[in-house]
Amino acid sequence: MASLFTGKILMANRDEDEVETERELTWALENKVLLLYFGSGQCPRCRRFSPLLKDFFVRLTDEFYVERASQVVLVYVSRDETEQQQRAFLRSMPKRWLAVPFGDAFKRELELRFSVSEVPAVVVLKPNGEVIVGNAVEEIQRMGPACFRNWQEAAELVDRNFRLAEDFDERSGRSFTDPIRRLKYKLDKKKKKKTKEGEEGGEEES
C-alpha cells in the first residue's frame, strides 16, 4: 500500500508530523485495510456523515471498545477551501487519522484514480492497492463497524497476533517520525531561517 504514496507526503493528525519516508509509510500502512475519505468540513452531506465515520473508526480502533485495534488506517483527502478549515475539521476527528497536506496536487490524482466526483466518498482498498469498495458511505451508514469484517476477509489480512509483545512496546507512544528526524527537521528549518534573514539583511544594506 505504501507504493500508492511513494514520493508523497502524508500528515499525522493533530501533531502535523510529516510521514514521508518509505519506511514510515510502510509501517503506517502495511497489512491494513486503507480508507480514503474524500470530504470537506463545510459540505452539508459531509457534516452529516463525518460523525458516523468518526464513530465507525473509533469503535474499530479505540481500546475502550476493542482489546486490539483493527487493521485499518484512514487517510483524509480534503476538499476544504482553506488550510484553516482542514485543520479545524481534523482537530475534531480521531488522532490516528492521516491526511494529504492541504493544497497538495496529489489529492487530485487520487480523485481521478478512484473516480471520485462528489463527496462524501470512502474508497476502501486492500493492502496491495486493489479496490474493495468504490464508495462505502452507504455501507458504513447501513452496517456500521460490522462491515469491516467483510473488508478484512476480502483483503486477506495476516493476523498480527504472532508478533512479539516487545515489538508493540517498542513502537507504542512513538510518533511516525523518530526523534532524530524531528531534530534534523528543526535544525534544517532554523538554518533556512537564518540564511533567509542574512540574505534580507544583505539586500537592505545594498
C-alpha positions as CSV (number, residue, x, y, z in Angstrom):
1,M,0.0,0.0,0.0
2,A,2.9,2.3,0.7
3,S,3.6,2.2,-3.1
4,L,0.5,4.3,-3.7
5,F,2.2,7.1,-1.7
6,T,5.7,6.6,-2.9
7,G,7.3,10.1,-3.2
8,K,4.3,11.7,-1.5
9,I,3.8,13.2,2.0
10,L,1.1,12.4,4.5
11,M,0.4,14.3,7.7
12,A,-0.2,12.7,11.1
13,N,-3.3,14.3,12.6
14,R,-3.0,16.8,15.5
15,D,0.8,17.0,15.8
16,E,1.1,17.6,12.0
17,D,4.2,15.5,11.7
18,E,5.1,14.5,8.2
19,V,5.0,10.8,7.2
20,E,7.1,10.7,4.1
21,T,9.8,8.1,4.1
22,E,9.2,4.7,2.6
23,R,9.9,3.0,5.9
24,E,7.5,5.3,7.8
25,L,4.7,4.8,5.3
26,T,5.2,1.1,5.1
27,W,4.9,0.8,8.9
28,A,1.8,3.0,8.9
29,L,0.0,1.2,6.1
30,E,1.3,-2.3,5.9
31,N,-1.2,-5.2,6.3
32,K,-4.1,-2.9,6.8
33,V,-7.3,-2.0,5.0
34,L,-7.0,1.6,3.8
35,L,-9.9,4.0,3.8
36,L,-9.5,7.1,1.6
37,Y,-12.0,9.6,2.9
38,F,-12.8,12.4,0.4
39,G,-14.7,15.1,2.2
40,S,-15.0,18.6,3.5
41,G,-15.8,20.2,6.8
42,Q,-18.2,22.6,5.0
43,C,-20.1,20.2,2.8
44,P,-23.6,19.6,4.4
45,R,-23.6,15.9,3.4
46,C,-20.1,15.5,4.8
47,R,-21.1,17.2,8.1
48,R,-23.9,14.6,8.5
49,F,-21.6,11.7,7.5
50,S,-18.3,12.6,9.3
51,P,-19.6,11.9,12.8
52,L,-20.7,8.5,11.7
53,L,-17.3,7.8,10.1
54,K,-15.6,9.1,13.3
55,D,-17.7,6.7,15.5
56,F,-17.1,3.9,13.0
57,F,-13.3,4.4,13.2
58,V,-13.2,4.8,16.9
59,R,-15.2,1.6,17.5
60,L,-12.7,-0.3,15.5
61,T,-9.5,1.2,17.0
62,D,-10.2,2.6,20.5
63,E,-9.3,0.4,23.4
64,F,-12.5,1.5,25.1
65,Y,-14.4,-0.6,22.5
66,V,-11.8,-3.2,21.4
67,E,-9.0,-5.1,23.0
68,R,-6.8,-4.8,20.0
69,A,-7.1,-2.1,17.2
70,S,-8.4,-3.4,13.9
71,Q,-6.1,-3.4,11.0
72,V,-7.5,-0.2,9.4
73,V,-6.0,3.1,8.5
74,L,-7.7,6.2,7.2
75,V,-6.3,9.0,5.0
76,Y,-8.3,12.2,4.7
77,V,-8.3,13.7,1.3
78,S,-9.6,17.2,1.8
79,R,-11.9,19.4,-0.4
80,D,-11.8,22.1,2.2
81,E,-11.4,25.7,0.9
82,T,-8.7,26.8,3.2
83,E,-5.9,25.1,5.3
84,Q,-7.5,26.5,8.4
85,Q,-10.8,24.8,7.6
86,Q,-9.0,21.5,7.0
87,R,-7.0,21.8,10.3
88,A,-10.2,22.7,12.2
89,F,-12.0,19.7,10.8
90,L,-9.2,17.3,11.6
91,R,-8.9,18.5,15.2
92,S,-12.5,17.1,15.7
93,M,-11.5,13.8,14.2
94,P,-9.6,10.8,15.7
95,K,-5.9,11.4,16.3
96,R,-4.9,8.3,14.3
97,W,-6.2,9.7,11.1
98,L,-3.7,10.6,8.4
99,A,-4.2,13.4,5.8
100,V,-2.9,14.6,2.5
101,P,-1.4,18.0,3.1
102,F,-3.7,21.0,2.1
103,G,-3.1,22.2,-1.4
104,D,-1.1,19.0,-2.4
105,A,-1.8,18.2,-6.1
106,F,-1.7,14.5,-5.1
107,K,-5.3,14.8,-3.9
108,R,-6.5,15.5,-7.5
109,E,-4.5,12.4,-8.6
110,L,-6.4,10.3,-6.1
111,E,-9.8,11.7,-7.2
112,L,-9.1,10.8,-10.8
113,R,-7.6,7.4,-10.0
114,F,-10.6,6.3,-7.9
115,S,-13.2,8.2,-10.0
116,V,-14.4,10.4,-7.1
117,S,-16.7,13.1,-8.4
118,E,-18.7,14.0,-5.3
119,V,-18.2,14.0,-1.5
120,P,-18.5,12.3,0.9
121,A,-16.8,9.3,-0.6
122,V,-14.9,6.5,1.2
123,V,-12.8,4.3,-1.1
124,V,-11.8,1.0,0.6
125,L,-8.5,-0.6,-0.5
126,K,-6.6,-3.8,0.1
127,P,-3.0,-3.6,1.3
128,N,-1.9,-4.2,-2.3
129,G,-3.9,-1.2,-3.5
130,E,-6.8,-3.1,-5.1
131,V,-10.3,-1.6,-4.6
132,I,-12.6,-3.5,-2.2
133,V,-15.4,-0.9,-2.3
134,G,-15.5,2.1,-4.7
135,N,-17.6,4.2,-2.2
136,A,-18.5,2.7,1.2
137,V,-20.5,5.6,2.5
138,E,-23.9,3.9,2.2
139,E,-22.5,0.6,3.6
140,I,-21.0,2.4,6.7
141,Q,-24.3,4.2,7.3
142,R,-26.2,1.0,7.0
143,M,-24.0,-1.6,8.8
144,G,-21.6,0.4,10.9
145,P,-18.4,-1.3,12.1
146,A,-19.9,-4.7,11.1
147,C,-19.0,-4.1,7.5
148,F,-15.3,-4.1,8.4
149,R,-15.2,-7.9,8.8
150,N,-16.3,-8.3,5.1
151,W,-13.4,-5.9,4.1
152,Q,-11.0,-7.8,6.3
153,E,-11.8,-11.1,4.7
154,A,-11.6,-9.6,1.2
155,A,-8.2,-8.1,2.0
156,E,-7.0,-11.5,3.3
157,L,-5.0,-9.7,6.1
158,V,-2.4,-11.6,8.0
159,D,-3.3,-11.8,11.7
160,R,-0.9,-9.8,13.8
161,N,-1.2,-11.9,17.0
162,F,2.1,-13.7,16.1
163,R,4.1,-10.6,16.6
164,L,6.1,-10.3,19.8
165,A,4.8,-8.2,22.6
166,E,8.0,-6.2,22.8
167,D,7.5,-5.2,19.1
168,F,4.4,-3.3,20.1
169,D,6.1,-2.0,23.3
170,E,8.9,-0.6,21.2
171,R,6.5,1.3,18.9
172,S,4.0,2.4,21.5
173,G,4.0,6.0,22.3
174,R,6.2,6.8,19.3
175,S,5.2,9.2,16.5
176,F,5.5,8.1,12.9
177,T,8.7,10.1,12.9
178,D,11.6,9.4,15.2
179,P,13.4,11.9,17.4
180,I,16.5,12.1,15.2
181,R,14.4,13.1,12.2
182,R,12.5,15.6,14.3
183,L,15.8,17.2,15.4
184,K,17.1,17.3,11.9
185,Y,13.9,18.9,10.6
186,K,14.1,21.6,13.3
187,L,17.8,22.3,12.7
188,D,17.2,22.5,8.9
189,K,14.3,24.8,9.5
190,K,16.4,27.1,11.7
191,K,19.3,27.1,9.2
192,K,17.0,28.1,6.4
193,K,15.5,30.9,8.5
194,K,19.0,32.3,9.4
195,T,20.0,32.1,5.7
196,K,16.9,33.9,4.7
197,E,17.4,36.6,7.3
198,G,21.1,37.0,6.2
199,E,20.0,37.5,2.6
200,E,17.4,40.0,3.5
201,G,19.9,41.9,5.7
202,G,22.4,42.0,2.8
203,E,19.7,43.4,0.4
204,E,18.8,46.2,2.8
205,E,22.5,47.2,3.2
206,S,23.0,47.3,-0.6
